[in-house]
C-alpha cells in the first residue's frame, strides 16, 4: 500500500504518538451475543 518503508514508519509514528490505550475487562461481547443466539 505504501511503497516507501520510511514514509510508512513516519506515518505510524504520528498515529501511535497521539493514541490512547484502553484496556477492557470482563466477558467478550461477541461471546455474549453468540450465546444469546444459540439459546
C-alpha positions in Angstrom: 0.0 0.0 0.0 2.7 2.5 1.0 5.8 1.7 -1.1 8.4 3.6 0.9 9.2 2.0 4.3 10.5 5.3 5.7 7.2 7.1 4.9 5.2 4.2 6.3 7.3 4.3 9.5 6.8 8.0 9.9 3.1 7.7 9.3 2.8 5.0 12.0 4.8 7.1 14.5 2.4 10.0 14.1 -0.7 7.8 14.5 0.6 6.0 17.6 2.1 9.1 19.2 -1.4 10.6 19.6 -3.3 7.5 20.5 -4.7 6.3 23.8 -4.7 2.6 25.0 -8.0 1.4 26.6 -8.0 -1.9 28.4 -11.3 -3.6 28.8 -12.2 -6.3 31.2 -15.0 -8.8 31.6 -16.7 -11.2 29.2 -16.4 -10.6 25.5 -19.4 -9.0 23.9 -19.0 -11.3 20.9 -19.2 -14.4 23.2 -22.3 -13.0 25.0 -24.1 -12.1 21.7 -23.3 -15.6 20.3 -24.6 -17.4 23.3 -27.8 -15.4 23.1 -28.4 -16.6 19.5 -27.7 -20.2 20.4 -30.4 -20.4 23.1 
